[in-house]
Every structure is written in C-alpha cells, then in structure tokens.
Amino acid sequence: MNSDMHQPLTRFGLLTTKDLAMLFDVSDDTITRAYKRGDLPQPIVLFGKHVWTVEAIQHHLAHRLEAARMEAEREQAHKETKIQTLYGGKPYGRRP
C-alpha cells in the first residue's frame, strides 16, 4: 500500500499497524506480537483495522520509560546498600 493512503489516519492522530511497523522499522507481525505481550498498548478495531491514537502510544512509551527509570534507581540503591553492608560504606573495602 502507498504511504499516502495512511496519511488521512495520521492527520486524525491515528496510527495503523503498518504505520507503527514503519516507525519502529519492524514487520506487521512484530507489531502484533508486541501488543499481545504488552510492549504496545492494545489497539482498537476501526473498520476492521487495528489502530492506535498517537496519544496512547506516547503515554504507553512514557509510562514504560518511567518504569525503567524507577527500576534502574532501585537497582542502584540496592547496589549501594550491598556496598554499605559488605564494605562498611567504603568503596571496595578501603579503609582510612
């Protein structure tokens, strides 16, 4: 299908499976698997096609990025706690 065929949907803030496949440089099947496993939000069916709003994709990605940031902070705090416990707070057990 010609990419011009998708422009009317994107003008309304809607993205099809093909649009997301182009955006992420993956196949249509990869997009389908991604929303089934939760990597993308669930689509709505409109005229027999799966579509997403731009806002839904942005919100989902922002939520996933925030969750990843929080997880990284938890891991760092855990690492720092381990260092404190093992080495008395001194890096690599160095003592004055």
MARBADREN-222787 format. One line per 8 residues: number of its first residue (from 0); their letters; for each residue x, y, z of C-alpha. Coordinates in pm, 1 decimal. Layout:
BEGIN
NUM) a) X Y Z ~ ...
//
This chain:
BEGIN
0) mnsdmhqp) 0.0 0.0 0.0 ~ 111.2 350.3 -74.7 ~ 214.3 556.2 231.3 ~ -15.5 835.2 105.2 ~ -307.1 602.9 185.7 ~ -214.5 621.3 556.1 ~ -187.5 999.2 573.9 ~ -559.1 1061.6 637.2
8) ltrfgllt) -544.6 844.4 950.6 ~ -232.0 1010.2 1082.6 ~ -390.6 1352.4 1027.0 ~ -657.1 1244.3 1278.2 ~ -392.6 1119.5 1519.5 ~ -448.3 751.5 1439.2 ~ -176.0 501.4 1357.3 ~ -223.4 165.2 1187.8
16) tkdlamlf) -17.4 -148.7 1227.8 ~ 167.7 -53.7 909.2 ~ 240.3 295.1 1043.7 ~ 389.3 151.4 1362.2 ~ 583.6 -108.1 1163.8 ~ 738.1 174.0 957.2 ~ 800.2 388.4 1265.5 ~ 982.6 112.4 1453.2
24) dvsddtit) 1133.5 -47.1 1140.0 ~ 980.8 -388.9 1208.7 ~ 726.2 -614.5 1040.7 ~ 348.6 -603.4 1087.3 ~ 372.6 -937.4 1269.8 ~ 622.2 -790.0 1515.6 ~ 375.1 -511.9 1596.9 ~ 100.8 -770.3 1651.5
32) raykrgdl) 323.5 -972.2 1886.0 ~ 429.9 -652.8 2064.6 ~ 77.8 -551.3 2164.5 ~ -11.5 -909.3 2258.6 ~ 279.6 -923.8 2506.4 ~ 221.2 -569.1 2635.9 ~ 508.8 -387.0 2464.8 ~ 247.6 -167.3 2296.3
40) pqpivlfg) -98.2 -70.3 2420.6 ~ -396.9 -267.1 2295.7 ~ -532.9 -128.8 1966.8 ~ -892.3 -50.1 1888.0 ~ -1052.9 -202.1 1581.5 ~ -1184.4 56.3 1339.9 ~ -1334.2 -59.6 1010.5 ~ -1162.5 -394.2 1054.6
48) khvwtvea) -815.7 -246.4 1112.3 ~ -614.1 -220.3 1430.9 ~ -544.2 144.2 1512.1 ~ -385.4 336.4 1797.3 ~ -404.2 701.7 1885.6 ~ -76.0 888.8 1884.2 ~ -150.4 989.2 2243.4 ~ -197.4 624.6 2350.9
56) iqhhlahr) 141.5 531.8 2204.0 ~ 310.3 835.2 2362.5 ~ 150.6 766.4 2701.1 ~ 245.0 397.9 2690.1 ~ 606.6 472.1 2596.2 ~ 633.7 744.8 2863.2 ~ 498.0 501.8 3123.2 ~ 745.8 230.1 3016.1
64) leaarmea) 1036.8 478.8 3026.3 ~ 935.7 595.6 3375.5 ~ 911.2 233.8 3494.5 ~ 1257.2 161.6 3351.5 ~ 1399.2 471.9 3524.4 ~ 1247.9 368.6 3857.4 ~ 1383.2 15.0 3820.0 ~ 1732.7 150.0 3746.3
72) ereqahke) 1713.6 368.5 4057.8 ~ 1602.5 67.7 4267.8 ~ 1891.3 -139.7 4132.7 ~ 2138.8 139.9 4208.7 ~ 2004.8 178.3 4564.4 ~ 2028.6 -198.5 4612.3 ~ 2388.1 -196.0 4489.6 ~ 2476.1 91.5 4723.2
80) tkiqtlyg) 2314.7 -91.1 5016.2 ~ 2517.7 -402.1 4935.4 ~ 2839.1 -197.2 4929.8 ~ 2746.4 -37.8 5263.3 ~ 2677.3 -377.5 5416.3 ~ 2979.5 -558.1 5274.9 ~ 3242.0 -286.2 5299.4 ~ 3120.8 -54.8 5571.7
88) gkpygrrp) 3034.9 211.4 5316.2 ~ 3386.0 231.7 5177.4 ~ 3429.8 160.4 4805.5 ~ 3594.5 -177.3 4759.9 ~ 3660.9 -212.5 5131.9 ~ 3916.6 67.9 5150.1 ~ 3960.2 194.2 5499.3 ~ 4145.3 502.5 5620.2
//
